[in-house]
Every structure is written in structure tokens, then in C-alpha cells.
Amino acid sequence: MDMSSMHLVGYIQFIVLIDIDKSLYEHILKRIYTEFQEYLIAIPNVNQSEFIFALFYSPNIPAVELILTRLLSFDGVKSTELFIMTRMGYYIDWLKREINIRLKSERADTAAIN
């Protein structure tokens, strides 16, 4: 996605990694698109159903906090993690690695319990 035409100078660009209940993936995704359309830039398809990452922009930190608080109020959202973008670029590969690391860690923890 070419964001140069969006004129987002002065806005905070951030990615939220949303840990969700897999069974509510579609419901949560629809709510994000509906409730955050004025802040949402994209939700890259990374073929994950335990996590959603969403790319947002915001005019200020209180709006970022509002988005995070609202996301956490959704049924099926377990946690959120915020990544503020400091330069124009996408960190999708990095985020995919982070998700895979977390999934492997959770699987190892589950296997150790069983």
C-alpha cells in the first residue's frame, strides 16, 4: 500500500497486535472495520486466526489509548500489544516472526502442561 498520498504528517502511525479467541476471529474483524474506519489504514492478511494485526493512524496519544481500550473491551480479545511506527515502512515480516515465536512458545507451554 502506498501511503504517500494519504498526507498523514503529524499523525501517529501504529500497529496493534491483537491476541484473540480463534472462534471469534470474523466477528472481531468485522467490529474493527466497522468501529475504527476513521483510524484504520489496513489489516494485512497473514493467515492467522489467533492474532490480528491492524495498522492505524491517530492524531494524538489519547486517541491511541481510546482505540486500545475499545479493542480490549471486545468479546474474544485477550490482549493487545502496541507498536508505534517511527518511519514510513511496514514491519509485516517482523510481526509475522513475532507471532510465530509467540505461537511456538504457547504450543510448547501447552505441551509441557499435558
C-alpha positions as CSV (number, residue, x, y, z in Angstrom):
1,M,0.0,0.0,0.0
2,D,1.4,3.4,-1.0
3,M,0.6,5.8,1.9
4,S,2.4,8.8,0.4
5,S,-0.9,10.2,-1.0
6,M,-2.6,9.9,2.4
7,H,-0.9,13.0,3.9
8,L,-0.6,11.6,7.4
9,V,2.1,14.1,8.5
10,G,1.6,14.9,12.2
11,Y,-0.3,11.7,12.8
12,I,0.9,8.7,14.9
13,Q,1.1,5.5,12.9
14,F,0.9,2.4,14.9
15,I,0.3,-1.3,14.7
16,V,-1.7,-3.2,17.2
17,L,-1.2,-6.9,17.6
18,I,-4.4,-8.3,18.9
19,D,-4.5,-11.7,20.6
20,I,-8.0,-13.1,20.1
21,D,-10.2,-16.1,20.7
22,K,-9.9,-18.0,17.5
23,S,-13.6,-18.8,17.3
24,L,-14.5,-15.1,17.3
25,Y,-12.0,-14.1,14.6
26,E,-14.6,-13.0,11.9
27,H,-16.7,-11.2,14.5
28,I,-13.8,-9.2,15.9
29,L,-12.5,-8.4,12.4
30,K,-15.9,-7.0,11.4
31,R,-16.1,-4.9,14.5
32,I,-12.7,-3.4,13.9
33,Y,-13.6,-2.5,10.3
34,T,-16.9,-1.0,11.5
35,E,-15.9,0.8,14.6
36,F,-12.5,2.1,13.6
37,Q,-12.9,3.0,10.0
38,E,-11.8,6.6,10.6
39,Y,-8.5,5.4,12.1
40,L,-7.8,2.1,10.3
41,I,-5.4,2.0,7.4
42,A,-5.2,-1.8,6.8
43,I,-5.4,-5.2,8.3
44,P,-2.8,-7.3,6.4
45,N,-3.9,-10.8,5.7
46,V,-1.3,-13.0,7.3
47,N,-3.4,-16.1,7.5
48,Q,-3.6,-16.0,11.3
49,S,-6.7,-16.7,13.3
50,E,-5.2,-16.4,16.8
51,F,-3.9,-12.9,16.1
52,I,-5.0,-9.9,14.1
53,F,-2.6,-7.0,13.3
54,A,-4.1,-3.8,12.4
55,L,-2.4,-0.7,11.1
56,F,-3.9,2.5,12.4
57,Y,-3.2,6.2,12.5
58,S,-4.2,8.7,15.1
59,P,-4.0,12.4,15.7
60,N,-2.7,12.0,19.3
61,I,-1.9,9.7,22.2
62,P,-5.3,9.9,23.9
63,A,-6.9,8.6,20.7
64,V,-4.4,5.7,20.6
65,E,-5.3,4.9,24.2
66,L,-9.0,5.1,23.3
67,I,-8.5,2.6,20.4
68,L,-6.6,0.2,22.7
69,T,-9.2,0.4,25.4
70,R,-12.0,-0.1,23.0
71,L,-10.3,-3.1,21.4
72,L,-9.8,-4.7,24.8
73,S,-13.5,-4.4,25.5
74,F,-14.4,-6.6,22.6
75,D,-15.6,-10.1,23.5
76,G,-12.8,-12.5,22.5
77,V,-9.9,-10.1,22.7
78,K,-7.4,-11.5,25.1
79,S,-4.7,-8.8,24.9
80,T,-3.3,-6.1,22.7
81,E,0.3,-5.0,22.0
82,L,1.1,-1.6,20.6
83,F,4.0,-0.9,18.1
84,I,4.5,2.7,17.2
85,M,6.0,3.2,13.8
86,T,8.8,5.6,13.7
87,R,9.3,5.7,9.9
88,M,7.3,5.1,6.9
89,G,7.5,1.4,6.4
90,Y,5.8,-1.8,7.2
91,Y,7.2,-4.3,9.6
92,I,5.0,-7.2,8.5
93,D,7.8,-9.7,8.3
94,W,9.0,-8.7,11.7
95,L,5.4,-9.0,13.1
96,K,5.0,-12.4,11.4
97,R,8.1,-13.6,13.1
98,E,6.9,-12.3,16.5
99,I,3.6,-14.0,16.1
100,N,5.2,-17.3,15.1
101,I,7.6,-17.0,18.1
102,R,4.6,-16.5,20.4
103,L,2.6,-19.3,18.9
104,K,5.5,-21.7,19.2
105,S,6.0,-20.6,22.8
106,E,2.3,-21.2,23.6
107,R,2.4,-24.6,22.0
108,A,5.4,-25.6,24.0
109,D,3.8,-24.4,27.2
110,T,0.6,-26.3,26.4
111,A,2.7,-29.4,25.5
112,A,4.6,-29.1,28.8
113,I,1.4,-29.0,30.8
114,N,-0.1,-32.0,29.1
